[in-house]
Amino acid sequence: MSFIKKAGLIIILGLVACTAVSGDDSMYDSVKVKINDEVFDVKLENNSATQELIKELKKGNVTVNASEYGGFEKVGDLGFSLPANDENVETNPGDIVLYQGDKVSLFYGSHSWSYTKLGKIDNVDSNKLKEVLGSGDVTLEFSLK
């Protein structure tokens, strides 16, 4: 291997190692949410709100006590604020959004409003979400693992 190829390879490996060591929050594209005793994968959006959420999750799990709202979502306080990038969106079952900068909404139905999208639960339909979420208050526990 020529000197230039070796030097290039060393630089590339060094950049990869530095990114891994620095804990680049953009490396996370999903998190977990535990609802009652069931755990779901959440595919994250790539925005400043999810990057800040990852930083919070690195400190520990985030628990949200969510209440029924409107017959289509569960909403609860995060306990801290995230950067809002609100835009008018049509939500669907499984969507998780930031509302007013410090609340999380998990949708089991559809709704149209101004939110910052955080992510979507993978591979779950409206009926399963309704079953797991139940009719009253529910605890949502977000984690990296």
Buried (B, 14 or more C-beta within 10 A) or exposed (E): EEEEEEEEEEEEEEEEEEEEEEEEBEEBEEBBBBBEEEEBBBBBBEBEBBBBBBEBBEEEBBBBEBEBBEEBBBBBEBEEEBBBEBEEBEBEBBBBBBBBBEBBBBBBBEBEBEBBBBBBBEEBEBEBBEEBBEEEEBEBBBBEE
